[in-house]
Amino acid sequence: MLGTISMNSEEELYLGTAESEHVEMYLKAIWHMRERKEKVKVSSIAKILNVRQPSVVQMLHKLNDANLVKYVKGSAVMKLTTEGEKIGERMIRNTRLLEVMMKEALKIEVDEEMVCGIEHHMKEKFTDALCTLLKHPRSCPHGYDIPLGNCCKE
């Protein structure tokens, strides 16, 4: 269920879907594995996301049908489509900027559970504003590159 519910004249409650967050997590995991030059296999995705391999296969079929990945049953390697690549990269960017914000700006320990809860709800406008506020960091606290946004290219 997507949409908003008016709470009063000043506040709205946004309702997202768990399904879209699952899709984003899979695309983010595949993007990250490719970034690290790891072979993208069903078993590897299952390990990263802490799910069973049949669940991964089921989701890969959904992602294939939605034209987000190219997956053939029994294939050892799957590829992101252009749209899948875009979503995976956006999720990685959101994650890494939130990590920088926690460590550098807020001076708190990076809380990956909190990051995961927030990253799915960030719009590009917010992400670019956060990146600008943080002075366009090039890497996250773990040493991985932060993909460039439009704000970094201006």
Secondary structure as UniProt FT lines:
FT   STRAND          3..6
FT   STRAND          12..15
FT   HELIX           18..35
FT   TURN            36..37
FT   HELIX           42..49
FT   HELIX           53..65
FT   TURN            66..67
FT   STRAND          69..70
FT   TURN            73..74
FT   STRAND          79..80
FT   HELIX           82..100
FT   HELIX           101..105
FT   HELIX           112..119
FT   TURN            120..121
FT   HELIX           124..133
FT   TURN            134..135
FT   TURN            141..142
FT   HELIX           150..153
//
